[in-house]
């Protein structure tokens, strides 16, 4: 489980993971929106394949935990509400497709002209 700050989960940024072997991996999440419990699969970064002379490795499954703040000021709440008001809710079929893609793109930016987002 990789802990990710809420701001990084929403806006992107570097996410690193220390493997069991002590190696630091930069996870390829870039500008993707990370939702709690989403998973990223990294081929050839997991455990060594049993009795494989070639030294191949399995896939590493990384699950994300998003750290939410314990409290927000009224001003922070208002800013977040204003910024995120254009976010669309996922339908169940969209959620299933996004879960299959592991990292979620759940929110569209609020329209600049104040119009509501089209569904």
C-alpha positions, 0 to 999 in steps of 0.5 A, spaced: 500 500 500 502 506 497 500 512 501 499 518 497 497 525 499 490 528 497 493 534 493 498 529 489 492 524 488 488 530 485 493 534 481 499 529 480 506 529 482 511 524 484 509 518 487 515 513 489 515 506 492 521 502 496 521 495 494 522 489 498 529 489 495 530 497 497 530 500 490 526 506 489 521 506 484 518 512 481 511 510 479 508 512 472 502 516 475 504 523 472 497 527 472 492 521 473 487 522 478 488 516 484 482 514 487 483 510 494 484 503 493 486 504 485 491 499 483 497 500 478 500 493 475 508 494 474 510 488 470 517 485 471 518 489 478 515 483 483 517 477 486 522 473 482 519 467 478 520 460 482 526 456 479 527 461 473 534 460 470 533 467 466 531 471 473 525 473 470 520 477 475 513 477 476 508 483 476 508 488 482 501 490 484 501 497 487 495 499 491 494 506 493 491 509 499 489 517 499 491 521 505 485 526 506 486 532 511 483 531 518 480 538 517 479 544 513 478 551 514 471 554 511 475 558 506 479 551 504 472 548 503 469 554 499 475 554 495 475 546 494 467 546 492 468 552 487 474 548 484 471 541 484 464 543 482 465 541 475 467 534 477 462 529 474 460 523 478 462 516 475 456 512 472 457 504 474 459 502 467 464 508 467 467 506 474 468 499 471 472 501 465 476 505 470 477 500 475 480 495 469 485 501 467 487 501 475 488 509 475 482 513 475 480 519 471 474 521 475 474 529 474 473 534 469 475 541 470 470 546 472 468 550 465 471 557 465 464 560 463 460 558 469 456 553 465 455 546 468 459 540 465 455 536 459 454 529 461 
